[in-house]
Amino acid sequence: MINEIIGTVLICAGIAFDFFGVLGLVRLPDVYNRLQAATKCVTFGTAGILLGVLIIQGFNAFGIKCIIGIIFIFLTSPVGAHAISRAAHRAGIKLTRESIVDIYAEDKELKESSTN
């Protein structure tokens, strides 16, 4: 009984995180801010949903698949977001005017590739 309550709460929290990630995709001004919102919220949202399912189902074959899914999401989502943001910056997609810091602009590798 308590497992179902905790699992349901985690699933609802995961759905809320996913909702806020989608809201960030719609409301934020540029690709970099949108990518940050989507990556953070969807990573924690999907992991929350899978963790809730794991708690409800228990440590059976389905639960092990949930653990593998959580590990996969935590390893691949930040790496993918970094690769996409770096590619967007190399392609010359500008930041919004409200952005304060552009760390990639200070990167020596990017300056060398743009002069070639």
C-alpha positions, 0 to 999 in steps of 0.5 A, spaced: 500 500 500 505 504 501 509 502 495 503 504 491 502 511 494 510 513 494 510 510 487 504 514 485 507 521 488 513 520 484 510 518 477 506 525 478 512 529 480 515 526 474 509 528 470 510 535 473 517 536 471 515 533 464 510 539 463 514 544 466 520 542 460 514 542 455 512 549 458 520 551 457 520 549 450 514 554 448 516 560 453 523 561 452 526 565 447 532 561 444 535 554 442 540 554 448 535 556 454 530 551 451 535 546 450 536 547 458 529 547 460 528 541 456 534 537 458 533 538 465 526 537 466 525 531 462 531 528 465 528 528 472 521 527 469 522 521 466 527 518 471 521 520 476 516 516 472 521 510 472 523 510 479 515 511 481 514 505 476 520 501 479 517 502 486 510 500 484 512 494 481 518 492 485 525 489 483 523 484 478 524 484 471 520 490 469 523 494 475 530 492 473 529 495 466 526 501 469 533 502 473 537 501 466 532 506 463 534 511 469 541 510 468 541 511 461 537 517 461 542 520 466 548 518 462 545 520 455 541 526 456 546 531 458 551 529 453 546 530 448 544 536 450 551 539 450 553 536 443 546 540 440 548 546 444 555 546 441 553 544 434 548 550 434 553 555 437 558 552 431 553 553 426 552 561 428 545 561 432 545 567 436 543 567 443 538 572 445 539 579 447 538 578 454 543 573 455 549 575 459 555 570 458 557 566 452 562 562 454 563 558 448 565 565 444 571 565 449 573 557 447 579 557 443 577 551 439 571 555 436 575 561 434 581 557 430 575 553 426 572 559 424 578 562 421 580 556 417 
